[in-house]
Amino acid sequence: MKHSKIDILEKTSIPYSILHLALPSVLSMLVNIVYNLTDTFFIGKLNDPYQVAGVSIGLPFFTFQMAIAGIFGTGGGSYLSRLLGKKAFDTARETTTTSIFTVAIISVLMIGFGLLFMPTYLNMAGASNQTLLPASQYLLVIILGSPFIMMKFALVQLLRAEGAAKAAMLGLFIGTGANIILDPLFIFGFGMGVMGAAIATIIGQCLGMLYYLSYYWKRKSLATPSRRFLHLRWQCYREILFIGIPSSLSQIMMSIGNTISFKLASVYGDHSVAALGVASRVFSIPIFIFIGISIGVQPLIGFNYGAHNYARMKKAIRSSIFISMCLGVLFTLWFALFPKGLIVAFIADKMIVEIGTVILGAYVFAIPFAAVGMILMASLQAMGKALPAFIVALSRQGLVYIPMIYILNRLFHFEGLIFALPIADGITTLISFAFVYFITKALRSSPQHLA
């Protein structure tokens, strides 16, 4: 039986709703995994550690672009889900319109910002004489492609927030497919190396963005943007920013944390920077899966919170945590048993493989915490709990992670540097659990929602 988008959020069984919403999101994240790994995979086939390190150095800026777009994608999406739960469709269309318009303006400004601060960024990220040229080439293209990267990221979040998970997934398929095809063409066929990888990435992002815009133009959305809904009211911005800023702070801090970690790793040599980059991309495999589940369940949590159906909302949170934890166990075993094989799949350089295997050996301890933490973070965002979400976002990649990098690196050198991540994830997950537990414990569903 086919159910409407509202029925999925409001009436169908929790397992069915989670499956319907999370499966497309997880598949989308699988596509994102391929997208995320494609550049590293093909550049790795050149067996040039300096070009691999160059791509790795450019990663934090790419994360920063998505974080800024995520303020309006995730923040707008959270508000959008709650508005749809209240049946406030006109305000929902205003939210979508405001989010898309603002990201478009900021993405153009990002080009000037990126070009102005590119030399400073490369120095902060620890680019050496050998990695400076490939890092500069890769980063230049990524900066110029800011509008495509940021618009695409915001649009996919907004569509997921209204339950259009399949459309979000298809756009990712289009962009990733283009990137996979174009990467070897530009890198090997045209001999462009890292710059070719960056160009292929931007073309893929552009095609994905155009697909999402076409979805809105065909008026398939529950909250289609329109010029007549472009009011730019502070009330709308306040709701978006209250959730969007705390949510994106996590990614902004991640960008800063990654930049610092690459800078500190550069002291141990360019091979260490390259190995850290490869290991981080490999570690993104379970992380993206957990993100997919959390993104899929977020509209379900937000809708029922807005509708005061707290019993259904709590069940959705518990079920999502259970599913994510089961997958976390499988990924933990995979990474613990086959770390070397995961690194070798991307590059054959013996030194990079050796260092990368050690890094994954540390990161494996972060997987169980990430499995639970992503769901807890999504729950706080979906419920519109700005302050707790803000605290958690600052803790994971800022208040906890960044000090840990410096302290552990100073005390235990490279081994301390790589163990900062699992320790930070563990502490942050405990903080998130405390917030969600006490917030949900105080909620009581209205009588019409009690069976």
C-alpha positions in Angstrom: 0.0 0.0 0.0 1.3 3.4 -0.9 1.3 6.0 1.8 1.5 9.8 1.5 4.5 11.8 2.9 2.4 13.0 5.8 1.1 9.4 6.6 4.8 8.2 6.7 5.6 10.9 9.3 2.3 10.7 11.3 0.6 7.3 11.1 2.5 4.3 9.7 4.4 2.0 12.1 7.7 3.2 13.4 9.8 0.4 11.8 8.1 1.1 8.4 8.5 4.9 8.8 12.2 4.6 9.7 12.8 2.1 6.9 11.0 4.3 4.4 12.8 7.5 5.5 16.2 6.2 6.5 16.9 3.6 3.7 16.9 6.3 0.9 19.0 8.5 3.2 21.5 5.7 3.9 21.7 4.9 0.2 22.3 8.6 -0.4 25.1 8.4 2.1 26.5 5.4 0.4 26.6 7.5 -2.7 28.2 10.3 -0.7 30.8 7.7 0.5 31.7 6.9 -3.0 31.8 10.6 -3.8 34.0 11.3 -0.8 36.4 8.5 -1.7 36.5 8.9 -5.4 39.2 11.7 -5.6 41.4 9.9 -3.0 41.0 6.6 -4.8 42.0 7.9 -8.2 44.7 10.3 -7.0 46.1 7.4 -4.9 46.6 5.4 -8.1 49.2 7.9 -9.1 51.1 6.6 -6.1 52.3 10.1 -5.4 52.1 10.9 -1.6 52.4 14.6 -2.2 49.3 14.8 -4.4 47.4 12.6 -1.9 48.5 15.0 0.8 47.4 17.9 -1.3 43.9 16.6 -1.6 43.8 15.8 2.1 44.8 19.4 2.9 41.9 20.7 0.8 39.4 18.6 2.7 38.8 20.9 5.7 37.9 23.8 3.5 35.4 21.6 1.6 33.9 20.7 5.0 33.8 24.4 5.9 31.8 25.2 2.7 29.2 22.5 3.6 29.0 23.7 7.2 28.1 27.2 6.2 25.5 25.8 3.7 24.3 23.5 6.4 23.2 26.4 8.6 20.4 27.0 6.2 20.0 23.4 5.0 19.9 21.7 8.4 18.4 24.7 10.3 15.9 25.4 7.6 15.1 21.7 7.4 14.5 21.3 11.1 12.1 24.3 11.1 10.5 23.0 7.9 9.7 19.6 9.4 8.1 21.2 12.5 6.0 23.5 10.3 4.7 20.6 8.2 3.8 18.8 11.4 1.7 21.9 12.3 0.2 22.0 8.8 1.7 25.6 8.3 2.4 25.2 4.6 2.8 28.9 3.7 5.4 29.4 6.4 7.1 26.2 5.2 7.4 27.7 1.7 8.7 30.9 3.1 11.4 28.9 5.1 12.5 27.0 2.0 12.6 30.2 -0.1 14.6 32.1 2.6 17.1 29.3 3.0 17.8 28.8 -0.7 18.1 32.6 -1.4 20.5 33.2 1.5 22.7 30.2 0.6 23.0 31.5 -3.0 24.2 34.9 -1.8 26.6 33.5 0.8 28.1 31.0 -1.7 29.1 33.8 -4.1 30.7 35.7 -1.2 32.6 32.5 -0.3 34.6 32.7 -3.5 36.1 36.1 -2.5 36.6 34.9 1.0 38.3 31.7 -0.1 40.7 33.4 -2.6 41.6 36.1 -0.1 42.5 33.7 2.7 43.8 30.7 0.6 47.6 31.4 1.4 46.8 31.7 5.1 44.7 28.5 5.1 47.5 26.5 3.3 50.0 27.6 5.9 47.6 26.8 8.7 47.0 23.3 7.3 50.7 22.6 7.2 51.4 22.5 3.4 55.1 21.8 2.8 57.2 22.8 -0.2 56.3 19.5 -1.8 52.6 19.6 -1.1 52.0 23.4 -1.6 51.5 23.2 -5.4 49.0 20.3 -5.5 47.1 21.6 -2.5 46.9 25.1 -4.2 45.6 23.6 -7.4 43.0 21.5 -5.8 41.8 24.2 -3.4 41.5 26.9 -6.1 39.0 24.9 -8.1 37.0 24.0 -4.9 36.8 27.7 -4.0 35.6 28.7 -7.4 33.0 26.0 -7.3 31.6 27.3 -4.0 28.1 28.1 -5.3 27.6 24.6 -6.7 28.9 22.9 -3.6 26.9 25.0 -1.1 23.7 25.1 -3.0 23.6 21.4 -3.6 24.3 20.6 0.0 21.5 23.0 1.3 19.0 21.7 -1.2 19.4 18.1 -0.4 18.9 18.8 3.3 15.7 20.8 2.7 14.3 18.0 0.5 15.1 15.3 3.1 13.4 17.4 5.8 10.0 17.2 4.0 10.4 13.5 3.5 11.5 13.5 -0.1 14.4 11.1 0.6 14.2 9.4 -2.8 14.6 12.6 -4.7 17.5 13.6 -2.5 19.1 10.2 -3.2 18.6 10.5 -7.0 20.4 13.8 -7.1 23.3 12.3 -5.3 23.4 9.4 -7.7 23.6 11.9 -10.6 26.5 13.9 -9.1 28.5 10.9 -7.9 28.1 9.1 -11.2 29.4 12.1 -13.1 32.3 12.4 -10.7 33.3 8.7 -11.0 33.2 9.0 -14.8 35.0 12.3 -15.0 37.7 11.7 -12.4 39.9 9.2 -14.4 39.2 11.3 -17.6 40.6 14.5 -16.1 43.3 12.9 -13.8 44.7 10.4 -16.3 43.3 11.2 -19.7 44.0 14.9 -19.6 47.0 14.5 -17.2 45.6 17.2 -14.8 46.2 15.3 -11.5 44.7 16.9 -8.5 43.2 19.9 -10.4 41.4 17.4 -12.7 40.0 15.7 -9.6 38.7 19.0 -8.3 37.1 19.9 -11.7 35.3 16.5 -11.8 34.0 17.1 -8.3 32.6 20.5 -9.1 30.9 19.3 -12.3 29.3 16.5 -10.2 28.1 19.0 -7.6 26.7 21.3 -10.3 24.6 18.5 -11.9 23.3 17.4 -8.5 22.3 21.0 -7.8 20.5 21.4 -11.1 18.5 18.2 -10.5 17.3 19.5 -7.1 16.3 22.8 -8.6 14.3 21.0 -11.3 12.5 19.0 -8.6 11.2 22.3 -7.1 10.5 23.8 -10.6 8.2 20.9 -11.3 6.3 21.7 -8.1 6.7 18.2 -6.6 7.7 19.6 -3.2 5.5 20.1 -0.2 7.2 23.5 0.3 8.1 24.7 -3.2 10.0 28.0 -3.0 8.6 31.1 -4.8 9.5 34.8 -5.1 6.2 35.7 -3.4 7.4 33.9 -0.3 10.7 35.8 -0.2 10.0 38.0 2.9 13.3 37.8 4.7 11.6 38.1 8.1 13.7 37.9 11.3 11.3 35.4 12.8 12.1 32.9 10.0 15.8 33.6 10.2 15.7 33.2 14.0 14.2 29.7 13.8 16.6 28.7 11.1 19.7 30.1 12.8 18.8 28.8 16.3 19.2 25.2 15.0 21.4 25.7 11.9 24.2 27.5 13.7 24.6 24.8 16.5 24.3 22.0 14.0 26.9 23.6 11.6 29.2 24.6 14.3 30.0 20.9 14.6 31.2 20.8 11.0 32.9 24.2 11.3 34.8 22.9 14.3 35.5 19.7 12.4 37.0 21.8 9.6 39.2 23.7 12.2 40.1 20.5 14.0 41.1 18.8 10.8 43.2 21.8 9.8 45.0 21.7 13.1 45.5 17.9 13.0 47.0 18.1 9.5 49.3 21.0 10.7 50.4 18.9 13.7 50.8 15.8 11.5 53.0 17.7 9.1 55.7 17.7 11.8 55.9 14.0 11.4 56.3 14.3 7.6 54.2 14.5 4.4 53.6 10.8 4.5 51.8 11.2 7.8 49.6 13.9 6.4 48.7 11.7 3.4 48.1 8.7 5.7 45.8 10.8 7.9 43.9 12.0 4.9 43.4 8.5 3.5 42.4 7.1 6.9 40.0 10.0 7.5 38.3 9.2 4.2 38.1 5.5 5.0 36.7 6.3 8.5 34.0 8.4 6.7 32.3 5.1 5.6 30.7 4.2 8.9 30.2 7.9 9.8 28.2 8.6 6.6 26.0 5.5 7.3 25.2 6.8 10.8 24.5 10.3 9.4 22.2 8.7 6.9 20.1 7.0 9.6 20.1 10.2 11.7 19.0 12.4 8.7 16.4 9.9 7.7 14.8 9.8 11.2 15.1 13.5 11.8 11.8 14.5 9.9 10.0 11.8 11.8 11.2 13.1 15.2 10.6 16.8 14.2 7.1 16.2 12.8 5.8 14.3 15.8 7.4 16.8 18.2 5.6 19.6 16.4 2.4 17.5 16.5 2.9 16.8 20.3 2.9 13.1 19.6 5.8 12.5 22.0 5.1 8.8 22.5 5.7 8.2 18.8 8.7 10.5 18.8 10.4 8.7 21.7 9.8 5.3 20.0 11.4 6.7 16.8 14.5 7.8 18.8 14.9 4.4 20.6 14.4 2.4 17.4 17.0 4.5 15.5 19.6 4.1 18.2 19.1 0.4 18.2 19.5 0.1 14.5 22.6 2.4 14.5 24.2 0.5 17.3 23.8 -2.8 15.5 25.5 -1.4 12.4 28.2 0.1 14.7 29.1 -3.4 15.9 29.6 -4.6 12.4 31.7 -1.7 11.4 33.8 -2.0 14.5 34.6 -5.6 13.7 35.4 -4.8 10.0 37.8 -1.9 10.9 39.4 -3.9 13.8 40.1 -7.0 11.6 41.1 -5.5 8.3 42.6 -2.0 8.8 45.5 -2.6 6.4 43.3 -3.8 3.6 41.2 -0.7 3.8 44.2 1.5 3.3 45.8 -0.6 0.6 42.6 -0.2 -1.4 43.5 3.4 -2.0 47.2 3.6 -2.2 50.1 1.2 -2.4 52.8 3.4 -0.8 54.3 1.2 2.0 54.9 4.0 4.4 51.4 5.5 4.0 49.9 2.1 4.4 51.8 1.5 7.6 50.9 4.8 9.2 47.3 4.6 7.9 46.8 1.2 9.5 47.9 2.6 12.9 45.5 5.5 12.5 42.5 3.3 11.8 43.5 1.2 14.8 42.8 4.2 16.9 39.7 5.4 15.0 38.0 2.1 15.5 37.2 3.0 19.1 35.2 6.0 17.9 32.7 4.0 15.8 30.3 2.8 18.6 30.2 6.3 20.1 29.5 7.9 16.7 26.7 5.4 16.0 24.8 6.6 19.0 25.9 10.2 19.0 24.6 11.0 15.5 21.1 9.9 16.5 21.2 11.9 19.7 22.4 15.0 17.9 19.7 14.7 15.2 17.1 14.3 18.0 18.1 17.6 19.6 18.0 19.4 16.2 14.7 17.9 15.2 13.1 19.0 18.5 14.4 22.5 18.1 16.5 22.4 21.2 18.9 25.1 20.2 21.0 25.4 23.4 21.7 21.7 24.0 22.4 21.2 20.3 24.8 24.2 20.5 26.6 22.8 23.5 27.0 19.3 21.9 28.2 20.8 18.6 30.8 22.9 20.4 31.9 19.9 22.5 32.4 17.3 19.8 34.8 19.2 17.6 35.6 22.2 19.6 35.6 22.3 23.4 36.7 18.7 23.6 38.3 17.6 20.4 40.6 20.6 19.7 42.2 20.8 23.2 42.6 17.0 23.1 44.6 17.2 19.9 47.1 19.6 21.4 47.3 17.9 24.8 47.6 14.3 23.6 49.9 15.3 20.8 52.2 17.0 23.3 52.1 14.1 25.7 52.1 11.1 23.4 53.2 12.6 20.0 51.6 11.1 16.9 49.8 8.3 18.8 48.2 10.9 21.1 47.1 13.0 18.1 45.1 10.1 16.5 43.5 9.0 19.8 42.0 12.5 20.3 39.1 11.6 18.0 37.6 8.6 19.8 38.1 10.2 23.2 36.2 13.4 22.1 33.4 11.3 20.5 33.0 9.3 23.7 32.7 12.4 25.9 30.3 14.1 23.5 28.1 11.1 23.2 27.7 11.0 27.0 26.7 14.7 27.0 24.2 14.2 24.2 22.6 11.3 26.0 22.1 13.3 29.2 20.4 16.1 27.2 18.1 13.8 25.2 17.2 11.7 28.3 16.1 14.6 30.5 14.3 16.4 27.7 12.3 13.5 26.6 11.6 12.3 30.1 9.7 15.6 30.8 7.5 15.3 27.6 4.0 13.9 27.7 1.9 13.2 24.6 -1.5 15.0 24.3 -4.5 12.7 25.0 -5.4 12.2 21.3 -2.0 10.6 20.7 -2.2 8.2 23.6 -3.3 4.7 22.6 
